[in-house]
Amino acid sequence: MAFRMSYHIVSIDSPQCSLSCKDGQLTCRVDGEEEMRTIPLEDVASIIITSFSASVHSKLLIE
């Protein structure tokens, strides 16, 4: 039996960040930036949000 360990701790401190997930990827879109940032959800150990105005889509909480 093989186990894969997740190892990224994602820290969010941008006030205009919107977090969601799509196709097994954690997605982060920041207002004013054209590019959306992604990382595989299976590689994420935890997400730390220090911004009071960042938004988290309910689908991400379920995943």
C-alpha positions as CSV (number, residue, x, y, z in Angstrom):
1,M,0.0,0.0,0.0
2,A,1.5,3.4,-1.0
3,F,0.7,6.6,0.8
4,R,1.2,10.0,-0.7
5,M,1.8,12.8,1.7
6,S,0.6,16.3,1.1
7,Y,3.2,18.9,1.9
8,H,2.2,22.4,1.0
9,I,0.9,24.9,3.5
10,V,-0.9,27.6,1.6
11,S,-1.0,31.0,3.3
12,I,-3.4,33.6,2.0
13,D,-3.0,37.2,3.1
14,S,-4.3,39.1,0.0
15,P,-7.6,41.0,0.8
16,Q,-9.0,40.5,-2.7
17,C,-8.4,36.8,-3.0
18,S,-11.1,34.3,-4.0
19,L,-10.5,30.6,-3.3
20,S,-12.3,27.7,-5.0
21,C,-11.5,24.4,-6.6
22,K,-11.9,23.1,-10.1
23,D,-10.9,19.7,-11.6
24,G,-9.0,18.7,-8.4
25,Q,-7.1,22.0,-8.3
26,L,-7.1,24.7,-5.6
27,T,-7.7,27.9,-7.4
28,C,-6.9,31.4,-6.3
29,R,-8.0,34.5,-8.2
30,V,-6.8,37.9,-7.0
31,D,-8.7,41.1,-8.1
32,G,-6.6,43.1,-10.5
33,E,-4.5,40.1,-11.7
34,E,-5.3,38.4,-15.0
35,E,-3.8,35.0,-14.1
36,M,-5.5,32.5,-11.9
37,R,-3.1,30.5,-9.6
38,T,-3.6,26.8,-9.1
39,I,-2.1,23.9,-7.1
40,P,-3.3,20.2,-7.0
41,L,-5.6,19.8,-3.9
42,E,-3.9,16.5,-3.1
43,D,-0.6,18.4,-2.5
44,V,-2.1,20.8,0.0
45,A,-1.7,19.9,3.7
46,S,-3.5,23.1,5.0
47,I,-4.7,26.5,4.1
48,I,-4.1,29.5,6.4
49,I,-6.2,32.6,5.6
50,T,-5.1,35.7,7.5
51,S,-7.2,38.2,5.4
52,F,-10.7,39.2,6.7
53,S,-12.0,39.9,3.2
54,A,-10.8,36.9,1.3
55,S,-13.6,34.7,0.0
56,V,-13.8,30.9,0.1
57,H,-16.3,29.1,-2.2
58,S,-18.4,26.4,-0.4
59,K,-17.2,23.8,-2.9
60,L,-13.7,24.1,-1.6
61,L,-14.9,23.4,1.9
62,I,-16.6,20.2,0.8
63,E,-13.5,19.0,-1.1
